[in-house]
Amino acid sequence: MPTSEEYQGAIRKLKWPGIKKLWDQVIAGTVDDWWEKGKAFEYLIVRMFELDRADVTWPYTVHLFGGTAKEQIDGVARFGGLHWLIESKDENENVAIDPIAKLRPRS
């Protein structure tokens, strides 16, 4: 399984045409097996912000409550005075609101 740094290196090589090709693969479900399930989409979203000149923070894990709970932040984007936490799900079906709802008490 590739590391976060390896995912970043791979996705940062892509400009808009490569991003479009990877997006088409995500939609078609034909992403190369090198990418762990959902990772191509996750890193693709952050890269799109970066290509549009936002400052980004790549996916990282936050340890809560003395390390007993872990939560991954899929990314952060900053542009001008705006800041976004990025949460992404590479799913074909409807996803429960839980992943989004659990962000609310932390804001």
N, C-alpha and C positions, 0 to 999 in steps of 0.2 A: 504494500500500500504506500503510495507516495506521501511525502510530508507536505505540510502547508507551504513550505518554501518552494518545493518542487511544483506544486499546483500554481503558486504565484508566478514562478518563472515561466511555466508553460503558457499561462493565460496572458501574461504581459507581452509575449511575443506577437500576439494577435492585434491587428488593427481592425477597422470596421469590416472589411471584407471577410476576414477570418472569424470575427465575432458572428457575423451573419451566417456563415457556414456552420459554426458550432451551434448556434441557435436552432438552425434547421435540423441538425442532428438531435438536439435535445427534444424538439417537438416530435420528431419521427421515432424517437427511442433508439437511435442508432449510434449513440455516443461510444467512442472507443472504450474498451474494458479497462484501460489504464486509469480512467476516472472512476473513483468509488461512486456508488449510486448517489445522485443528487449534487455531487461536488462540482461538476461542470457548470450546472445552472447557477449554483451559489457563487462561484468565482466569476462567471460570466457577468452577473449583475453588478458586482463590485467593479469589474473592469470597464463596463459601460459608463459608470459614473466617472472613473478615472480618465477615460478617453474624452469625456466632455469637460475635462479640466477641473474636476472636483479633487480635493485632497481626500484620500481614502485610507482607512485602516482595514486590513484584511481580516478574515475570520479569526477569532480568538476565543479562548475559554475563560470564563470568569468563575472563580471558586467562591461560593457563598457559604456563610455560616460556618466558618472555620474549616472549609474544605469538604464538608459533608455533602454539599450539593454543587453540581457543576452545571453551568449554562453556557452554551455557545452563542456568541454574537456573530451573525453571518457577515457583518461588516458595518462600517461607519463611513458616511460621506459628509464632507463639509464644502460648501461653496458660498462665498460671500458671508452673510450672516446666518445662513441656514445650515442646520445639522440634521442628519437622518441616521437612525439605526436601521440596518437592513436585516430583514428576516425573510428568507425565501424557502419555498417548498416546491420541489420538482415532483409534482403529482398530477395525474390525469383526472382524478376524482376530487370531489369537494373535500376540503380539509376542515376539521373541527376548529373552532375559534380559539381553543385552548392555547396554542402557541403564541397567538397575538394577545389574548387576554392576560396572560401571565406577565407581559411587559408592562401593563398599566400600573400595577402597584409599585413598580420600580422607578417610575418617572418622577 
